[in-house]
Amino acid sequence: SFGLEELIKCAKGELFGPGNAQLPEPPMLMINRILDISAEGGQHGKGHVIAEFDISPDNWFFKCHFPNNPIMPGCLGLDGLWQLTGFNLGWRGWLGRGYALGVGAVKLSGMVRPDRKLLRYFVDFTKAIQTRRLTMGVADGRVEADGEVIYEVKDMKVALSES
């Protein structure tokens, strides 16, 4: 598991080393803690991550999206899933900077409003590829808000590149 202090070290390039996988710094860091991480676990046996993000009515995005109708942008939940996918690749010891490459399908079935308390992220790898030329993770993911599934993604892709 990893706490916020360690996640911020990752954002500063201090966890996996300079030039390797990094998380964004707050406020774009969409994770407060990683509860569980593996290279061989999860639904498909290819690795997984479970993490959480604390919701507060004071979160920066509620002030601007949308005035008088505060909602967390769905793209921030998707970014949290991408962040965790890249983090897992760096945690495996694979080298290079992380880049989101895309997602096959996204389903948004709920919203994050200021009265929500906790987001829980689930990332389950379907492929984790490392060759001399390519380092990439492909995963499915979901986000739960206070136990309710609100976002689901299929075939999310993150690559690590040394250039």
Steps between C-alpha positions, in 0.01 A plus 500: 500500500601862448392811688467855374857590601639219282269594211630857513857362495400317183372828354839659573684214326642366827323162515596328174796720415549797268355455151269218606130472579368798693160601630377858463528728801195624687250624408514274191596199710170311519615245759549528877613145568566168329357211697617205294725449197630194319664385178319165492172547685169646399213370294720386209813400694707771324515753784271741676475814711241608756518860618294775662441873463333703774222732385450831676259783413818714487655303208620748237290362213167562676562876487523510120305201363221623491415825682189437715501133391828352634603169343843337479588471130482139387834543324667542842372156605634358175831676562517340846471158333774591251719629785467166679570300185825690444590477868469121485741484205756710690445294815589190296841660442436574135678810372378807314253786535132411495257608229130430469438358153124468503205300618273263309170576674382727780167475682401776743197397704521733799639831621733622770335787682633675814295275730697191395775389739722240332599382154645153471691409185542148365747429218529147361766438237412293196851535354834616633758503224869572528728445204816678387288748304170514687381530857123518529218413734145433385236490771133517582392720785214629705440779745261472792367801690396402853461140379297581185660422162502830307769455231610194307771480235627228268836472327669799662858528371810653659852478361841578644750667270865578571501788252 
